[in-house]
Amino acid sequence: MADRVGIVEVAMTPGAESKDNFLDQVFRTSKELLDKAGISRDEVGTVVSASSDVFHGGVSCASSYYWDAGAAFLKNASRQDGESLFAFIYAVMRILSGNYSTAMVLGVCKGSENPANDMLTHFFTDPFYQRQIGLNETVAAALQKREYMTKYRITEEQCAAVVVKNLGNALKNPYAHVKKRVSVEDVLASEMVMEPLRKMECAPKSEGMIAMLLAREDVAVKLTDKPVWFKGYGSSMDHFYLGDRDLLNGQLGTAAAKAYEMAGITNPKKEIHVAEICEPYSFQELLWCEDLGFCDRGKGGKLIESGATGPGGKIPVNPSGGVLAHNPYVTRGLYRLAEGFLQVRGQAGERQLGRKVTTALAHGTHGFAGQCHAVVIIGK
Amino acid sequence: MEKEFNTFKNVIRLPHKYAAGPTYTKFYNGLKESKILGTRCPSCAVTFVPARSFCPKCMKNLDTWVEVAQEGEVQTWTYAGKDFFGIPGKAPVVIVLVKLDGTEGSFLHLIGGINLESADTVKKALRKGTRVKAVWNEEKKGHMLDIKYFAPLSKKR
């Protein structure tokens, strides 16, 4: 790459229901970002937003509602639907195009206002072959979980251990939505939602407004003495019809391979110091760890048992609490990236890892059972 | 306790209509005749079931039609003991992926003809590899649920 692109600053809201309305939250988050970075709105070159306005907001058309609240008023700017990390890479490319020295990424989601997650995800299906059978994101995840458990003898206890770890980690994260000390027994005793998936194994419905400032290298180093550089990116999308896919060998491996190659990473187990990954359902953290190369295929259960993915482990995964602790549906990928950014900077507060963190991985997924994956590598 | 600020409620009803196009229409017409139809890619030879009009990998039109088997093996399933939004019919239901004989992928549908009282009763009748067969509704509407469900084959067969 001709120029490096750095993340300069991040601002984000907590996941619990806010008394503020949507626009005020967008405005305050955007303003907080500019204040923290010490620049005016005029100095922001362009804005790329991530949102799903009609589905997740029931409001307006694309970005037209929140544009002026999001520092994008009258700017040459754009919006991205789908995985929010797409908005990040779009903003990176606008800087690399040479036309902008700074770009703001804005992600908006006020989950507390929405109907139940699966009332929306039911409509993410096609109206012909899958909607008529009642498919939604949790049904797809339950089908995937049983297949995973059957094929690799993954246990209910191993899946529940992800919930125990992540909700426990979230106790140290002021932005997390669900945070508590729970036991494997508590998880196993929670209500069966879609057998074999229990309520505590499914992510909540959260709020999450997030803004991130990116800058070209020469500008980034003037704005902060702690820029975190963009190093690599990869994404891949599998078949839409669930039955066409191998649910245990999806596209995360492909996405990760592209991101690792771009970042020059050959041994992710050693070179990735923290991974913030998107696990809307407990067992998916185990499966995604396999795809990311943190352990061999089928060994995700053993990996969490070993403690390697805990905050003091060899490859800490979701020290923030992950998506099980905070699920702003539309912006969860950007939240993972923000957490990776804070860890690299050494500014993750109580959840800052004890180990040295120079390289972080952020992962986002959308679609059912990991249809689409995006991976971003950042570092010093 | 009264909230400090107002909340406005709004229920949005949006009537849509969806063009099925020639391929999906032919598939649904097949269901009316108690046939499950797929389309085969001339390039990679994958059979797509339910029928699709194109192969995303080879970028080929799929106009080779095949009637596929109505029997196959259970890949995975989930049990819902309570109604949920979009549920086909009423709880309890079992949603399943069935690998129909002679096809590469799996077919998303329902399981019936067994005791659905609880996930445990279902587990007694169903596991990975259990042989199942399509059971049809008498009255056909050109809908996925013209197939009433897939039921396990008796072990004698």
Chai-1 contact restraints between the chains, C-beta under 6 A:
chainA,res_idxA,chainB,res_idxB,connection_type,confidence,min_distance_angstrom,max_distance_angstrom,comment,restraint_id
A,K19,B,F5,contact,1.0,0.0,6.0,A-B,restraint_1
A,G58,B,I12,contact,1.0,0.0,6.0,A-B,restraint_2
A,M119,B,F85,contact,1.0,0.0,6.0,A-B,restraint_3
A,H122,B,F85,contact,1.0,0.0,6.0,A-B,restraint_4
A,H122,B,G86,contact,1.0,0.0,6.0,A-B,restraint_5
A,P127,B,Y18,contact,1.0,0.0,6.0,A-B,restraint_6
A,F128,B,Y24,contact,1.0,0.0,6.0,A-B,restraint_7
A,Y129,B,P50,contact,1.0,0.0,6.0,A-B,restraint_8
A,Q130,B,L108,contact,1.0,0.0,6.0,A-B,restraint_9
A,Q132,B,M144,contact,1.0,0.0,6.0,A-B,restraint_10
A,I133,B,P88,contact,1.0,0.0,6.0,A-B,restraint_11
A,I133,B,L108,contact,1.0,0.0,6.0,A-B,restraint_12
A,I133,B,M144,contact,1.0,0.0,6.0,A-B,restraint_13
A,G134,B,G86,contact,1.0,0.0,6.0,A-B,restraint_14
A,G134,B,I87,contact,1.0,0.0,6.0,A-B,restraint_15
A,G134,B,P88,contact,1.0,0.0,6.0,A-B,restraint_16
A,V139,B,T78,contact,1.0,0.0,6.0,A-B,restraint_17
A,V139,B,I95,contact,1.0,0.0,6.0,A-B,restraint_18
A,A142,B,T78,contact,1.0,0.0,6.0,A-B,restraint_19
A,L143,B,T76,contact,1.0,0.0,6.0,A-B,restraint_20
A,L143,B,T78,contact,1.0,0.0,6.0,A-B,restraint_21
A,L143,B,L97,contact,1.0,0.0,6.0,A-B,restraint_22
A,R146,B,T76,contact,1.0,0.0,6.0,A-B,restraint_23
A,E147,B,T76,contact,1.0,0.0,6.0,A-B,restraint_24
A,T150,B,K128,contact,1.0,0.0,6.0,A-B,restraint_25
A,M194,B,T78,contact,1.0,0.0,6.0,A-B,restraint_26
A,M194,B,A80,contact,1.0,0.0,6.0,A-B,restraint_27
A,E195,B,T78,contact,1.0,0.0,6.0,A-B,restraint_28
A,E195,B,Y79,contact,1.0,0.0,6.0,A-B,restraint_29
A,E195,B,A119,contact,1.0,0.0,6.0,A-B,restraint_30
A,L242,B,L108,contact,1.0,0.0,6.0,A-B,restraint_31
A,G243,B,L97,contact,1.0,0.0,6.0,A-B,restraint_32
A,G243,B,G105,contact,1.0,0.0,6.0,A-B,restraint_33
A,G243,B,S106,contact,1.0,0.0,6.0,A-B,restraint_34
A,G243,B,F107,contact,1.0,0.0,6.0,A-B,restraint_35
A,G243,B,L108,contact,1.0,0.0,6.0,A-B,restraint_36
A,D244,B,G105,contact,1.0,0.0,6.0,A-B,restraint_37
